Amino acid sequence: MNGLRTGPTVGIVGCVAYLLTLVAPYLVVETTSAVGAYYGAGALSPAVAAVLALLSIILLAAGREGRTDPSLAAGAALMLGLFVVGVSLVWAATVPTSLVLGLTESTLIEQHRWVVVGVAAPIPLGAAWFAVALDLF
């Protein structure tokens, strides 16, 4: 496998999956204001991580296609990916369980915050794979 193409692609797919995972509660929960309260209840909002994920998509795509320095894109995307994981982890750990359980009757939402953290993991992994393919590590 060509890490110069596969690594950034893994990171981009991870970013898209992360963003889709953040949208999922809007499809499950009946009231959107409850989802807003859910996302706003933690110490850090995952909206910050969503913006960083969008920036990571741009960086990884530009680095993969050679529109920007690939080593700069890989390093910046790696740092942004680590921040996405960190912000998601802080948010997931600080959301009150009582709020999560009160969102809907569906039990799918109970583990959503931890799924968000898990789905964030491919972002820095793809960027690290890109950096390894560029012999930066």
C-alpha positions in Angstrom: 0.0 0.0 0.0 1.1 3.5 -0.8 1.2 5.4 2.5 1.4 8.7 0.7 -2.1 8.2 -0.6 -3.6 5.7 1.9 -2.6 7.5 5.1 -4.3 10.8 4.2 -7.3 8.9 2.9 -7.7 7.1 6.2 -7.6 10.5 8.0 -10.1 12.0 5.7 -12.5 9.1 6.0 -12.0 9.3 9.8 -12.9 13.0 9.7 -16.1 12.4 7.7 -17.1 9.5 10.0 -16.5 11.8 13.0 -18.7 14.5 11.6 -21.4 12.0 10.7 -21.3 10.6 14.2 -21.9 14.1 15.6 -24.9 14.5 13.4 -26.4 11.1 14.4 -28.2 12.3 17.6 -30.2 14.8 15.6 -31.7 11.8 13.7 -32.5 9.8 16.9 -33.6 12.4 19.4 -37.0 14.0 18.9 -36.1 17.5 20.0 -33.1 19.3 18.7 -32.9 21.6 21.7 -32.1 18.4 23.8 -29.2 17.6 21.5 -27.9 21.1 21.8 -28.0 20.7 25.6 -26.3 17.4 25.3 -23.4 18.8 23.2 -23.2 21.9 25.4 -23.2 20.0 28.7 -19.5 18.9 28.7 -16.4 21.0 29.7 -15.6 21.4 26.0 -18.0 21.4 23.1 -17.5 18.8 20.3 -18.3 21.7 17.9 -14.7 22.8 18.4 -13.5 19.3 17.5 -15.8 19.4 14.4 -14.1 22.5 13.2 -10.7 20.9 13.7 -11.9 17.8 11.8 -13.0 20.0 8.9 -9.6 21.7 8.9 -7.9 18.3 9.0 -9.8 17.2 5.8 -8.5 20.3 4.0 -4.9 19.7 5.2 -4.8 16.0 4.4 -6.4 16.5 1.0 -4.0 19.3 0.1 -1.0 17.4 1.3 -2.0 14.2 -0.5 -2.5 16.1 -3.8 0.7 18.1 -3.4 -1.1 21.5 -3.2 0.7 22.2 0.0 3.9 20.9 1.5 3.1 17.2 2.5 5.3 17.2 5.6 3.6 20.4 6.9 0.2 19.0 6.1 1.0 15.7 7.8 2.3 17.4 10.9 -0.5 19.9 11.2 -3.1 17.2 10.6 -1.5 15.0 13.3 -1.7 17.8 15.8 -5.3 18.7 14.9 -6.3 15.0 15.0 -4.8 14.7 18.5 -6.7 17.8 19.6 -9.9 16.3 18.1 -9.4 13.1 20.2 -8.5 15.2 23.3 -11.5 17.5 23.0 -13.8 14.6 22.4 -12.4 12.7 25.4 -12.8 15.7 27.7 -16.4 16.3 26.5 -17.3 12.6 26.8 -15.9 12.3 30.3 -17.7 15.5 31.6 -21.2 15.0 30.1 -23.6 14.1 33.0 -24.9 10.6 32.7 -28.4 11.8 33.8 -28.5 14.1 30.8 -27.6 11.3 28.4 -30.2 8.9 29.8 -32.9 11.6 29.5 -32.5 12.3 25.8 -34.6 9.5 24.3 -36.0 6.1 25.0 -33.5 4.6 22.5 -30.6 2.9 24.2 -28.3 3.7 21.3 -27.6 7.2 22.5 -26.2 5.9 25.9 -22.9 5.0 24.4 -22.8 7.7 21.7 -20.3 9.9 23.5 -17.8 7.1 23.7 -18.4 6.2 20.1 -17.5 9.8 19.2 -14.1 9.4 21.0 -13.5 6.1 19.2 -14.4 7.5 15.8 -12.0 10.3 16.3 -9.0 7.9 16.5 -8.5 7.4 12.8 -7.8 11.1 12.3 -4.4 11.2 14.0 -3.7 7.6 12.9 -4.1 8.5 9.2 -2.0 11.6 9.7 0.7 9.6 11.5 0.6 7.0 8.7 1.1 9.9 6.2 4.0 11.2 8.3 5.7 7.8 8.4 5.3 7.4 4.6 7.1 10.8 4.3 9.9 9.5 6.5 9.2 12.2 9.2 9.3 9.6 11.9 
